[in-house]
Amino acid sequence: MKALKIAAVGAALLTAGSLAHAGATFDAVKKKGFVQCIVNTGVAGFSAPDSQGNWTGLDIDLCRAIAATMFGDSTKFKVTPTSAAQRFTALQSGEGDVLTRNTTQTLTRDTTLGLLGAGVNFYDSQGIMVRKDLNVKSAKELGGATVCVQTGTTTELNLADWFRANKLTFKPVVIEKQEEVVGAFVSGRCDAFKSDKSQMASVRSTLEKPENYVILPEDFSKEPLGPMTRQGDEAWFNVVRWSLFAMINAEELGVTSKNVDEMLKSSDPNIQRLLGVTPGMGKNLGVGEQWAYNIVKQVGNYGESFQRNVGSGSALKLEPGLNAQWNKGGIMYGWPIR
């Protein structure tokens, strides 16, 4: 019995200690008045500055959603562009509050970096792009090829694993900066370029003659891309995770930036909780009750963001695929807001 009491006291102290540090980032963000998001240095459709220096993209929309949750204003954010090799150090050192960058969620990253994946905002896979005049129809025809790849990514390991599994040799050209990787590929220094398929589609859309490049059909890996936060701050982690889930749930429920005001009158209890008509969800997160309303009104639901940035309304013209709602042939699934 005495041992049980000691264990109970220890558990209570551990819980109290965890809670004491739970709001460090949350409080700091609230105090400074904006969210600092660590983003890619430039991937069209995901995070890139326009000619006026305004950042747009699927990952930027997630940053905006987090700002809308915290402040009711999606413009209260700043960005810290980083390379793949720098991104984790930037978050660990406090250069940013959240990593909203095309980053694959893996066990190693969740358990060895002091960071934690907060959800998936794009289900992807890795592949290989080649010049059309190479007349290659499959990656299995690339034995002995030279392949450009970015350092500090899951791409390096996946590339080596796939070629080894298929008993093929290759020559990697490893470069840190994405734009230099692309430059090396376009200049002919490499036979092929390997990355996430979404990123390759983005890169291809910016090239002088996109039709001269082909993304081969093989999927080398699963790449669930999403935001990450520092471990040990559950309050902030929840804001990031549920801002994403609010966008996904809004799409499923048919709540858009155009009809959100009308939807405030809905009798659907799920919509009432989402939009704060039925109070409680905002209080649980430590923010205003209209947090999700502000996201949808100012940023849009997940489907709107997808179509605008990478889908039919963009230069990339990507099909939703796995990123369609779970009840429409995809696997995008927002946890219940209740």
C-alpha positions as CSV (number, residue, x, y, z in Angstrom):
1,M,0.0,0.0,0.0
2,K,2.8,2.4,0.9
3,A,4.5,1.7,-2.5
4,L,1.2,2.5,-4.2
5,K,0.9,5.8,-2.4
6,I,4.5,6.7,-3.3
7,A,3.9,5.9,-7.0
8,A,0.7,8.0,-6.9
9,V,2.5,11.0,-5.5
10,G,5.3,10.6,-8.0
11,A,2.8,10.4,-10.9
12,A,1.1,13.5,-9.5
13,L,4.4,15.4,-9.3
14,L,5.3,14.4,-12.8
15,T,1.9,15.6,-14.1
16,A,2.2,18.9,-12.3
17,G,5.7,19.3,-13.6
18,S,4.6,18.7,-17.2
19,L,1.7,21.1,-16.9
20,A,4.0,23.8,-15.4
21,H,6.0,23.8,-18.7
22,A,3.0,23.1,-21.0
23,G,2.4,26.7,-22.0
24,A,5.9,28.1,-22.6
25,T,5.6,28.5,-26.4
26,F,1.9,29.3,-26.2
27,D,2.5,32.1,-23.8
28,A,5.5,33.4,-25.7
29,V,3.5,33.5,-29.0
30,K,0.6,35.3,-27.3
31,K,2.9,37.8,-25.7
32,K,4.8,38.8,-28.9
33,G,1.6,38.9,-31.0
34,F,2.4,36.8,-34.0
35,V,3.3,33.2,-35.0
36,Q,6.8,32.5,-36.4
37,C,6.6,29.7,-38.9
38,I,9.6,27.9,-40.2
39,V,9.0,27.2,-43.9
40,N,10.7,26.0,-47.1
41,T,12.9,28.6,-48.9
42,G,10.6,28.3,-51.9
43,V,8.4,25.5,-53.3
44,A,5.6,26.7,-55.5
45,G,2.2,25.7,-54.1
46,F,3.5,25.0,-50.6
47,S,5.6,28.0,-49.5
48,A,7.0,30.6,-51.8
49,P,7.1,34.4,-51.9
50,D,5.4,36.2,-54.8
51,S,6.8,39.2,-56.7
52,Q,5.7,41.5,-53.8
53,G,7.3,39.3,-51.2
54,N,4.0,37.9,-49.9
55,W,4.3,34.2,-48.9
56,T,1.6,31.8,-50.2
57,G,1.1,28.1,-50.4
58,L,-0.5,25.1,-48.6
59,D,2.0,25.2,-45.8
60,I,1.6,29.0,-45.5
61,D,-2.1,28.6,-45.2
62,L,-1.5,26.3,-42.2
63,C,0.6,29.0,-40.6
64,R,-2.2,31.5,-41.3
65,A,-4.7,29.1,-39.7
66,I,-2.6,28.9,-36.5
67,A,-2.5,32.7,-36.4
68,A,-6.2,32.8,-36.8
69,T,-6.7,30.4,-33.9
70,M,-4.4,32.4,-31.6
71,F,-5.3,36.0,-32.5
72,G,-8.4,35.9,-34.7
73,D,-6.3,37.4,-37.4
74,S,-4.6,35.1,-40.0
75,T,-2.1,37.9,-41.0
76,K,-0.3,37.8,-37.6
77,F,2.5,35.5,-38.7
78,K,6.1,35.8,-39.9
79,V,8.2,33.2,-41.7
80,T,11.7,31.9,-41.3
81,P,12.8,30.2,-44.5
82,T,15.2,27.3,-44.0
83,S,16.9,24.6,-46.0
84,A,16.1,20.9,-45.2
85,A,19.4,20.6,-43.3
86,Q,18.6,23.7,-41.1
87,R,14.9,23.2,-40.4
88,F,15.1,21.0,-37.2
89,T,17.9,23.1,-35.6
90,A,15.9,26.2,-36.3
91,L,12.9,24.9,-34.4
92,Q,15.0,23.3,-31.6
93,S,16.8,26.6,-31.0
94,G,13.6,28.7,-31.0
95,E,14.1,30.6,-34.3
96,G,10.5,29.7,-34.9
97,D,7.4,28.5,-33.0
98,V,6.3,25.8,-35.4
99,L,7.7,24.0,-38.5
100,T,5.1,24.4,-41.3
101,R,7.3,23.0,-44.0
102,N,7.1,20.0,-46.2
103,T,8.5,17.6,-43.6
104,T,7.9,13.9,-43.4
105,Q,6.6,12.6,-40.1
106,T,8.8,9.6,-39.0
107,L,9.4,7.7,-35.8
108,T,13.1,8.8,-35.6
109,R,12.1,12.5,-35.9
110,D,9.5,12.1,-33.2
111,T,11.8,10.4,-30.8
112,T,15.3,11.8,-31.3
113,L,15.0,15.5,-32.1
114,G,13.0,16.8,-29.1
115,L,10.2,17.5,-31.7
116,L,6.8,16.1,-32.3
117,G,4.7,15.7,-35.5
118,A,1.3,17.4,-35.1
119,G,-0.6,15.9,-38.0
120,V,-0.5,15.5,-41.8
121,N,-1.5,18.3,-44.2
122,F,-0.3,16.5,-47.4
123,Y,0.1,12.7,-48.0
124,D,2.8,12.3,-50.6
125,S,5.3,9.8,-51.9
126,Q,8.8,10.1,-53.3
127,G,9.7,9.5,-56.9
128,I,12.1,10.3,-59.7
129,M,12.0,12.9,-62.5
130,V,13.9,12.6,-65.7
131,R,14.2,14.5,-69.0
132,K,11.8,13.2,-71.6
133,D,14.6,12.8,-74.1
134,L,16.2,10.2,-71.9
135,N,13.4,7.8,-73.1
136,V,13.0,6.2,-69.7
137,K,9.6,4.8,-68.7
138,S,10.5,3.3,-65.3
139,A,13.0,3.9,-62.6
140,K,14.1,0.3,-63.0
141,E,15.8,1.5,-66.3
142,L,18.1,3.8,-64.3
143,G,20.9,1.4,-63.4
144,G,24.2,3.3,-63.2
145,A,22.4,6.6,-63.5
146,T,23.5,9.8,-61.7
147,V,20.8,11.1,-59.4
148,C,20.6,14.6,-57.8
149,V,19.3,14.6,-54.3
150,Q,19.0,17.1,-51.4
151,T,20.9,16.5,-48.3
152,G,19.2,16.4,-44.8
153,T,16.1,14.7,-46.1
154,T,14.5,11.3,-46.0
155,T,15.1,11.2,-49.8
156,E,18.8,10.1,-49.4
157,L,18.0,6.9,-47.5
158,N,14.9,6.1,-49.5
159,L,16.9,6.4,-52.7
160,A,19.7,4.1,-51.5
161,D,17.2,1.6,-50.1
162,W,15.2,1.4,-53.3
163,F,18.2,0.9,-55.6
164,R,19.7,-1.7,-53.3
165,A,16.4,-3.6,-53.1
166,N,16.2,-3.6,-56.9
167,K,19.8,-4.7,-57.2
168,L,20.7,-1.5,-59.2
169,T,23.7,0.8,-58.8
170,F,23.5,4.6,-59.0
171,K,25.7,7.6,-58.4
172,P,24.3,10.2,-56.0
173,V,25.0,13.9,-56.3
174,V,24.1,15.3,-52.9
175,I,23.5,19.1,-52.6
176,E,22.2,21.1,-49.6
177,K,20.1,23.8,-51.3
178,Q,17.0,22.8,-53.3
179,E,17.5,25.4,-56.0
180,E,21.1,24.1,-56.6
181,V,19.8,20.5,-56.8
182,V,17.3,21.6,-59.5
183,G,20.0,23.7,-61.3
184,A,22.3,20.7,-61.4
185,F,19.6,18.5,-62.8
186,V,18.5,21.0,-65.5
187,S,22.1,21.6,-66.5
188,G,22.6,17.9,-67.2
189,R,24.9,17.2,-64.3
190,C,22.5,14.5,-63.3
191,D,20.4,12.0,-65.2
192,A,17.6,12.2,-62.7
193,F,16.2,14.2,-59.8
194,K,14.7,12.5,-56.7
195,S,12.3,14.2,-54.2
196,D,8.7,14.2,-53.0
197,K,6.4,13.9,-56.0
198,S,4.6,17.1,-55.0
199,Q,7.9,19.0,-54.9
200,M,8.9,17.7,-58.3
201,A,5.6,18.8,-59.7
202,S,6.2,22.2,-58.2
203,V,9.7,22.4,-59.6
204,R,8.5,21.2,-63.0
205,S,5.9,23.9,-63.2
206,T,8.6,26.6,-62.8
207,L,10.9,25.3,-65.5
208,E,11.2,26.9,-68.9
209,K,9.7,23.9,-70.7
210,P,7.8,21.8,-68.2
211,E,6.7,19.4,-70.9
212,N,10.3,18.3,-71.4
213,Y,10.3,16.5,-68.0
214,V,8.6,13.3,-66.8
215,I,7.9,12.1,-63.3
216,L,8.3,8.3,-63.4
217,P,5.5,6.1,-62.0
218,E,7.3,4.4,-59.1
219,D,6.5,5.4,-55.5
220,F,9.6,5.0,-53.5
221,S,8.1,5.6,-50.0
222,K,5.3,7.0,-47.9
223,E,5.8,10.7,-47.1
224,P,3.2,12.0,-44.7
225,L,4.1,15.7,-44.6
226,G,3.0,17.9,-41.8
227,P,3.8,20.4,-39.0
228,M,6.1,19.8,-36.1
229,T,6.5,21.5,-32.7
230,R,8.9,21.2,-29.8
231,Q,8.2,18.5,-27.3
232,G,7.0,19.5,-23.8
233,D,4.5,22.1,-24.7
234,E,1.1,20.4,-25.0
235,A,-0.9,23.6,-25.1
236,W,0.9,24.9,-28.2
237,F,1.0,21.4,-29.8
238,N,-2.8,21.3,-29.5
239,V,-3.3,24.7,-31.1
240,V,-1.2,23.5,-34.1
241,R,-2.8,20.1,-34.4
242,W,-6.4,21.3,-34.0
243,S,-6.0,24.2,-36.4
244,L,-5.2,21.7,-39.0
245,F,-8.0,19.4,-38.0
246,A,-10.4,22.3,-38.1
247,M,-9.6,22.9,-41.8
248,I,-10.1,19.2,-42.6
249,N,-13.3,18.9,-40.6
250,A,-14.7,22.1,-42.2
251,E,-14.2,20.5,-45.7
252,E,-16.0,17.3,-44.6
253,L,-18.9,19.3,-43.1
254,G,-19.2,21.5,-46.2
255,V,-18.3,24.7,-44.4
256,T,-16.4,27.1,-46.7
257,S,-15.1,30.6,-46.5
258,K,-18.1,31.7,-48.6
259,N,-20.9,30.0,-46.6
260,V,-19.4,30.1,-43.1
261,D,-21.6,32.9,-41.9
262,E,-24.7,31.1,-43.1
263,M,-23.5,27.9,-41.5
264,L,-23.6,29.7,-38.1
265,K,-27.4,29.0,-38.3
266,S,-26.9,25.2,-38.9
267,S,-28.7,22.8,-36.6
268,D,-25.9,20.2,-37.1
269,P,-24.2,19.8,-33.7
270,N,-20.9,19.1,-35.3
271,I,-21.0,22.4,-37.2
272,Q,-22.2,24.2,-34.1
273,R,-19.2,23.0,-32.1
274,L,-16.8,23.7,-34.9
275,L,-17.9,27.3,-35.3
276,G,-18.3,28.0,-31.6
277,V,-22.1,28.3,-31.6
278,T,-21.9,25.7,-29.0
279,P,-19.2,27.0,-26.6
280,G,-16.4,24.9,-25.0
281,M,-13.9,23.9,-27.7
282,G,-12.2,27.3,-27.7
283,K,-11.9,27.3,-23.9
284,N,-10.4,23.8,-24.0
285,L,-7.7,25.1,-26.3
286,G,-7.2,28.3,-24.4
287,V,-8.4,30.6,-27.3
288,G,-11.6,32.3,-28.3
289,E,-14.7,30.3,-29.1
290,Q,-14.7,31.4,-32.7
291,W,-11.2,30.1,-33.4
292,A,-12.3,27.7,-36.1
293,Y,-14.7,30.2,-37.6
294,N,-11.8,32.6,-38.0
295,I,-9.8,29.9,-39.8
296,V,-12.5,29.1,-42.3
297,K,-13.5,32.7,-42.8
298,Q,-10.0,34.0,-43.4
299,V,-8.1,31.0,-44.8
300,G,-10.7,28.5,-46.0
301,N,-11.2,24.8,-45.4
302,Y,-8.6,22.3,-46.3
303,G,-10.2,21.6,-49.8
304,E,-10.2,25.3,-50.6
305,S,-6.6,25.6,-49.6
306,F,-5.6,22.5,-51.6
307,Q,-7.4,23.6,-54.8
308,R,-6.1,27.2,-54.6
309,N,-2.4,26.2,-54.0
310,V,-1.7,22.9,-55.6
311,G,-5.0,21.7,-57.2
312,S,-7.1,22.7,-60.1
313,G,-6.8,26.4,-59.3
314,S,-3.0,26.4,-59.4
315,A,-0.2,25.9,-61.9
316,L,0.5,22.4,-60.4
317,K,-3.0,21.0,-61.2
318,L,-2.5,18.1,-58.7
319,E,-5.4,15.7,-58.2
320,P,-6.3,15.3,-54.5
321,G,-5.6,11.6,-54.5
322,L,-4.9,10.5,-51.0
323,N,-5.6,14.0,-49.8
324,A,-9.3,13.8,-50.7
325,Q,-11.6,13.3,-47.7
326,W,-11.8,9.8,-46.2
327,N,-15.4,9.5,-47.5
328,K,-14.5,10.6,-51.0
329,G,-11.7,8.1,-51.9
330,G,-8.8,9.6,-49.9
331,I,-7.4,9.3,-46.4
332,M,-7.7,12.9,-45.2
333,Y,-9.5,12.5,-41.9
334,G,-10.0,15.2,-39.2
335,W,-10.3,14.0,-35.7
336,P,-13.7,14.8,-34.1
337,I,-14.2,18.2,-32.6
338,R,-16.2,17.3,-29.6
